[in-house]
Amino acid sequence: MNKLLSPDSPKLKPEPLPDEKIEVQPLPLASLPDCLRVYIEDVSARQQCPPDYVAVTALCALSSVLGNKASICPKQNDNWEVTPNLWGAIIGRPSAMKTPAMKAALGPIYKIQDEYKKEYEQKLIEHKILVEIAEIEVKNAKDEAKKAIKSGSREKAFDLLKGKSETLCRPTLPRLIINDSTVEKLGELLNENPTGLLLERDELTGWLAKLLNEDGVSDRAFYLQCFDGNGRYTFDRIGRGTIEIKSTTLSIIGGIQPSKIAPLIRGAMNGRDNDGLIQRLQLTVWPDDSSNWKWLDRSPNQQASSVYQSAFEKLANLESIDSPYRFSPSAQKLFIEWMEEIQKIARSGDIHPVIESHLIKMPQTVAALALIFELLERAGENVGEAAIAKALDFADYFVSHANRLYGIANNACISNAKLIISRRKKLASPFTLRKIHQKNWAGLSDRQDVRDALDVLLDHKYVTGIVINDNGGRPTTHYYWNSET
């Protein structure tokens, strides 16, 4: 620690603080299927938002439309089966255009759902007519049965009423997207829509906060079960009784601010909230902010929009495929080479257990992406080399963003140091650790976090500390700024 004999001693020149964000790879646009790429580029350019936001939302939405209608076995002989069920999050500051990007990417899925609603309303009208007809038929059958009973023919009465007591099932509204639901209601919706749903949250903070609350333990267990997309779950509730969910296929996408997800990452890294929830957000991206902005007013690319819409309709109209896909020989070779590499890194013992858990889940994500790419572009008997190569490009990309995400925990002290610098005018000079802690600034509510941030400022000569023993009590460090601004 730097020390001065007096506050009037010569001040040191501060050194620039390092960037607290780890470098990430740009979105591999060339590895996107053409039916997605042109539209994503168009939306990104017009909205001047990172293409990452549009692309990741699109991939999660496509996985939900496909749902469990198709699957893939990443090994040739083993029965390990992957349902293409993807979870993602887009991270950025409040003005990063996350919401408009998500809205544009989800346009086709909402359009399909609107068509489902129109069909449902027509079926509802037909159902009402059928119920009225059935009521008439039942009444007539009862009248005829009464006559049969009077004439002594119970068998004839039985035949007349047989089958007339059956209740016509009311049609259910097909759903593709949900935004907010209790897990019990979600279970009912999954039973009504057994191929899968998409949970879309404009802001993931509320959903995550609810799951991290003590009251959300059981909800959290249910969502964890939904990640694989091919499990079952049973609710036993007083009042609702028993609800058996035969297929827990649920994709997730939402936006979140860096400051909101940081405490969750730190909770996972220090073991407080590490049950694998955060690691399941495999398609999480945190692209660099763009400082360039210019006035742009042009019409959307209608052809690209039409092709993009068709991609969703193709998967939505796909009939369920009984046999799982497998890799072609050349694709299998690429997948094996990559998986051996990622497993070696994950099991090396040189990385944090949370990151290890994230990497261990990536083969499932890669296989799911490869299957989606195959179905969009070629739909051969096997998942080919082109599809897996594109999926592996995205694997490298997502790993770089995962490193930035988990870097929040390791680099929080740099962020907190920058926060103290930005609010230096609110600190009387000299100041103490206790003074900062009392202000309860975001990220600095813990004394150790404050101490770590002050060590960064000391190391980079922004402040100098003087240890003072006031009235013979415990020594206290007083901090002086080394520059006027």
N, C-alpha and C positions, 0 to 999 in steps of 0.2 A: 504494500500500500504506500502510495506517495504521501509524504508528510511535510508540512511547512513549520518552520519555527514560529512564524507569525503570519497572519493573514496578509501582511503587506509585502511579503517576499515576492520575488519575480514569478509571474504566472507562466505556466507551460502552454505550448501551442497544441490545441486539440488535433487528434488524428481522426480521419473519417471512419465511421463505423461500417463494418461489413454489411452486406445485404443479408437480411435474415431469411430470405426466401431462396431455396435451392433451385437451381436452373432446371427447367423442364423442356421436354421436346415439343415442337409444334405439332399440331394435328396432322397426321399423315393423310391429307386430302386425297392423294393419288390412290390410296388403298381403299377408299370408299367405293362401293358399287356406283356406277355411273348414274343409276336411277336416283341416288341420294345426293351425290356430290354436287351436281350443277345447282340443284335447289339450295343446298346448304351454302354454297358460295354466294348465291344471289341474295339470300336472306342476310348473311353476314355483311355483305357489302352495303346493302341498303340500310340496315339498322346500325351499321358500324359497331358491331359486337363481335367478340371472338367466335370463330366458326365452331370452336370446341363446344360451346353451349348448345348450338343447334344440333350438332352431330350426336353428342351423347344423349340428348333427349330423344332424338330420332331412334337411336339404337335400342334404348330401353322401351320405347313405345312399340317398336316393331317386335321386340321379344314378347311383349304382352299380347299383341295381336296373334302371333304365332302360338303362344302359350305351350300347352303340352300336346299339341296336335302332331308334333314331330320331335324326335329326340336323336341323340347320337351316342354311340359307344366308342370312346376314344381308344380302346384296345380291340384287337382283332378277335380274341377268344374270351376275354373276361366279360362279365355281365355288368360292369360299371357303366351306368347309363346316365346321361346328362340331359336334363330338360333345359332348353334355352331361356332361362329365367334370369334377367339382368337387373341389378340394382345400381343406381348411379346418383351422383350429386354434382351440381355445378356451383363452384365457389367463386365469389367475387364481391367487391364492395357494393353498397346499395345502388349506385348509379352505373353499374357495369352492364345493364341491359339484359339481365338474366331472364326476367319475366317475359319481355317481348320475344326473346329467342325461343323460350319454351313454348309460348303460344303459337308461334309460327311452325315449330316442329311438330306440335300436336294437332295442327289443323285437320289433317286427314282422319285421325282417329276419332275426333269429335264429329266429323262429317259422317263417318260410318255409323257412329252411335246414334246420330240424328235420324239416319235412315232406318235403323233398328226400331227407333221409337215410333216412326210412322207406321211401320209394319205391325208393331205391337198394338197401336191404337186401332188399326183395322181388324186385327184378330180379336181385340176386346169387343168390338161391335158385333162380330160374328159369334163370339162366345155368348153374348147376351141373348142373341136370337136363338142360339142352340139351347140355352137354358130354358127359355120360354117354351120352345117346342117340346123339350124333355118334360117340362111340368105338365103340358097338355097330354103328352103320351102317358105319363104316370097317372094322371087323373082318369083318363079313359081306361087304362089297364085296371085301376082300382074298381071302376064301375063294372067292368066285365068280370073281374074276380069276384065281386059281391054276388053277381048273378050266378056264377059258377058254384059258389059256396051254397047259395040257396037251393040250387039243383042237386047238391050233394057231391059235386066233383071237386074235391080239394086238389087233386093232381092238376086239373086244368087251371085252377086259380093260382097254383104255384108256378106253373109255366108262364102264365100271363104276367106275373109280377117279377119273375126271374130277370135279373139284369136291370130292371127299372129303378132299383134303389141306388145304383152307382151314381156318384157325384161327378159332374163334369169338372175337370181340372181347369182352374182359371189360368190363362196364359201369363207368363212372367215377362217382365221387361228385360230384354238382353242388355247387358252392360259391358263396357270395355274399360271405363275409368271410374274411380272413386276418388274423393278428395278428403273426406273426413267421416269416420265411422267407428263405432265401438267394435271390438274384436268379435263379439257375439253376432252383431249384424253383418259384419264382414264375412263371418263363417256362412251365414245364410246366403249372402250374395255369391260366394264362391260355389256353393251347392247349386245355385240357379244358373251360374255361368262356369261350368266345370272345366272349360279349357283355359281359364285364367283371367286375371284382371290387372289393371295398372293403377297403383296408388300414386297420384300426382299431387304434390304439395308445392305451392308457390314458394313457401318458406318452410324448410324442414325443421327449423328450430323448435316449433311447438310440438311436432310429432316426437322428436328425439327427447325433448325435455320431459314429455309425458312418460316415455318409456324408462327414463332414468329415475323418475320419481318412485318412491317406495310403493305407491299404489299401482304402479305400472309393471310390477314384476311379472305377473301372469301374462299381461299383454305382450311383454317383451319376449317371453318364452314362445308365444304363438308366432310372432313375426320371425324369430330365429328359425322356426320350423319351416316357414314359407320360403326361405332362401333357395333351397334345393329345387323347389317347384314340383316335386313328385312324391311328397309325403302325405300323411293323413293326420288328422287331429280331432280330438273329441272334447267338447265342452260339456260339463255337468254343472248346471246352474239351477238353483231353487227358482221356481217361477217359469223359466224357459225349458226346464227339463234337460234332456240330453240332445246335443247337436253334434252329429258326426259329420265331419268334413272329409269327403273322400279324396279331394285333390287340393292341396295348398299351393296353387300356382299363382304367385303374386309378384309382379315386377314393381319397382319403385323408382321414381325420379323426383327431384326437387332442388330448389336453390337454397343457399345458405351463405352467410357472411363469414369471413375469416375469424372475426372476433367472437362469433357465436359458436363456431365449431372447435376453436382452440381449447376451451375448457374440457370438451368431450375427449379430445385427443390426449390431453394431459392426464385425464382420468383413466383412459385406457393404458397409457404408457406407465403410469405408476401403480397399476393393478387395481385401482379402486372400482373401475367399471369395465373390466376387460373380460367380457364373455363372447367376444367375436362379432358384436353388432357392427361396429365401425368398419371392421375388416371386410364385411359383406358388401359394403358400398364400393364394389370393385371398379365401377366406371365413374370414379370421382376425378374431376378435373379442376385445376386451379390455374388458368392461363395468366400470362402477364397482362397487366393493364396497358391499354393503348392511350397515349397522350395526344395522338393525332386525330383531329376531327375536322371535317369540312362539310359544307352544305351540299347535300346530295338529294335530288328529287327526281326519281325515275320510276317507270312502271315496273311492276314485278314481271319476272320471266314466266309467262303463262305456260309455255311448253314444259319448262322445268317443273312447274307446280303440278301440271297434269301427270307427268311421269312419276313424280314423287307420290302423288295420290294413288296412282296405279300400283305402286310397290306395296302400299298398305293393303289395298283391296286384294292383291294377289295372295298375301298371307292370310287375310281375313277369310277368304273364300276357299282356302286350302282344306281339303278333306283330311281327317285324321289318318295318320300313317301308322299301321300296326307295328311294323318291324323298324327298329332303330337304324339310323344311318351309321356307316363306318367310314373310315378314311380309305382313300385309294392307296396303293402301295407307296407311291412317291410322297403323298401327303402324310402318310403314317411315319415315314422316315423323318420328315421335317419336324413333326410333332414330338417324336421320341427324342431327337437331338435337343430341341428346346426344353422339353420337360426334364431331361437329365441335367441340363444346365441350371434351370431354375430351382430344382430340388437340391442341387449341390450348394447353391447360394443360401437357400432357406435353412438348410440343416448344418451349415458350417459352424454355427455357434458364435459367429462374429457379428450377428445383427440382433436387434432387440426382438424379444419373443412376439411382440405385437406385429412387427413387420414380417417376421417369419410366418405368422399365422396368415397374414395377407397374401404372401407369395404362395403359400401352400394351396390357397383357394383359387389361384389364377388358372391352373389347367382346366378347371370347369368353365371359367369365363372364356378362355381361348376356344375351347371346343364349341361353346354356344355361339360365339361370334362366327366361327368358321361355318357352322350349319346355317346360320341366317344368311351369310354372304352367298353360300351355295344355292340356297333356295331362291334368292333374289335374282341371281345372274344365270345359273345354269340348270340347277335341279337335276343333276345326273343321278345315277344309281348310288354313287358314293360321293363323299365330300372330297373334292379334288385338291390338287396342289395349289391352284390359284387362290382358292378360298382360304386354305390354311396359311398361305404366305401373307395374305392381307391381315388375317387375324393376328399373326405373330408380329406384324408391324405395329398393330394396335397394342399388343402386349408390352412392347418396349416403351411405347408412349404412355400407357397407363402406369407402368412401374415408375417412370420419372415423376409423374404427378403424385403418386403415392409417397414417394420420397419427400416431396415438398410438403405434403399433408402432414406426415408424421414428424417432419422437421420442425413443426410448430412447437413441439415439446422441448426439443433441444435448443432451439433458437429463440425461445420466448424471452430470454434475458436481453437479447439484442432489441427485440420489439419494445420491451418495457423500458429499456434505456432510451430509446428514441422518444417514447411517450413522455418520459421525465424531461427530456430536452425541450420538447414542444410545449411543455407547461411550466417551464422554468420561472416565468413571470409570476406564477402562483406560489412560488417558494421564496421565502425570505432568506437572504444570505447572511450567515451560514445556515444550513438546514441539517436535519438529522434523519436517520432512517425512520424514526418514530413519526416525524412530521409527515413524511410521504405515506406511511402506512395508515395514518389517521384519515387521510383524504379518500381512502378506499377506491382509488382509481381502478378501472378495469384491468385485470391482469396483475394488479399490485395489492391485492387484498391479503396476501400471505406474506409474512415477514421475510421468509426465505427468498421469495420472488423479488422483493425489494432489495434485499442484500445482494442477490445475483446481478440485478440491474446496475446497482451502484458499483459493483466490482468491474463491470464492463466500462462504466464511465471513468473509473479510476485508471483502468488499463489503457484506455484511449485518450487519457489526459484531458477529459472534459472537466473533471473536478479534481481537487486535491483534498485529502482528508487529514484532519488534525485530531489526534486522540487527546481528549481533555478529561482529567479526573476531577470532576466537580465535587468539592467539599469532601474529598476522601471517599466518595462512593464508587459505584461501578464506572469504569472508563467509558466515555461516550465519544464517538467519532463525529466531528463537525465537518461538513462538506462545503467547500468554496468553489465557485465556478472559475474556470481558468480563462474565460473570455467574457466580454461584455455582452455579446449577442448569442 
